[in-house]
């Protein structure tokens, strides 16, 4: 498919995908290979459970 044949949405998605790839290649994941502390993991689990229960955050 050529760019001239793409819809605006398809072109936008393509650009978004390419930008995400470039940023990932350039910056990578700074936390890759690190372990999360048990207390932080527990806080995240509790936050996810509260959100699933309908609790709102503002």
Beta strands, then each sheet from edge to edge (+ up, - down):
end
